[in-house]
Amino acid sequence: MNKLSFKLILLLLVLGNIYSATGQTDTFFYNKNWKPTTQRAKAEFFRLVTPIDERTYKVKDYYINGVLQMEGSMIASGVEAFRDVEGKNISVGKFTFYQKNGKKESEGMYESDNKVGEWKRYYEETGELEIIRHYTAGLLDGECKTFYRTGELKEEKRYDVGVWVDGGKKMYYKTGELKLVSKSKKKGAVDYTCYKKDGTEAPCDEVFDGEEYTSTIFTLVEQMPMPEYDINKYLGEFTRYPRRAIEENIQGRPIIKFYVDVDGSIKGAECVTPDVPEILQKEALRVISHMPAWIPGKQNGVPVKVYYTIPLSFKLQSNKKGKKRK
């Protein structure tokens, strides 16, 4: 039996068992971007929806191979509201999310579509507890803790209804010694004091030297990268609307993704909107790739690589005679 046949049989068994248990379950299929699809061959996920009462539904999402991806409850106007995952459905009660290998990814409570109370996140693949966070109406509130895979406390942070409390972060070595403490947070800048295992102060880039996260490209850090110049002025002065694009009335909005390196230089620029005409993509890439250096982002006081995206709009406007102009 080939792998495709096995997956199909497994899927049918899962569906059959659930149908026989309730008799009321509706099924919806989605592609890899969680967009609804009627072509099951292109589906990456499927959702089973079972009514609990007139407004509340039990929802279970599965990877296409039959492994559970999420389970929880939602309030909706009717079962058809689940056809699009971006529909106006309100998450309520306990939710659990799972990794592809079946281990938990995260779990916690929703109230009126907002995270509330304690939420737990687990390490990828292995499933050990990684983070415990607390929320009020969808905002981080109170103590948040991060743990090493082996269970020791790694980091503590404190929030006040979405705002990180000044001096509210501490990090520890696996053996329990204090590694870092935040001193203040003013206008987006964070000051830290870092320590060696023997308790003596040391530069943070020395204390964290060689750690895995220093080579990671982040999407969000405590101090995001920023240009030291007016970026709108730079884009306005250096972007050139391609002549052929003007003549052929070519318009578009390319979005360029890049990362700011630890020295502030711009690297890895790529267009993430492939449907935009190539001539506009090339000009956007040229402008972004030649930007002067930024102030690099920082995590725990150490410069790190951080992803960033910038959209550029190429739009032609009509003059009074009906001709197009930039």
Secondary structure, 3 states (H helix, E strand, C coil): CCHHHHHHHHHHHHHHHHHHHHCCCEEEEECCCCCECCCHHHCCEEEEEEECCCCEEEEEEEECCCCEEEEEEEECCCHHHHCCCCCCCEEEEEEEEECCCCCEEEEEEEECCEEEEEEEEECCCCCCEEEEEEEECCEECEEEEEECCCCCEEEEEEEECCEEEEEEEEEECCCCCEEEEEEEEECCEEEEEEECCCCCEECHHHHCCCCHHHHCEECCCCECCEECCCHHHHHHHHCCCCHHHHHCCCCECCEEEEEECCCCCEEEEEECCCCCCHHHHHHHHHHHHCCCCEECEEECCEEEEEEEEEECCECCEECCCCCEEC
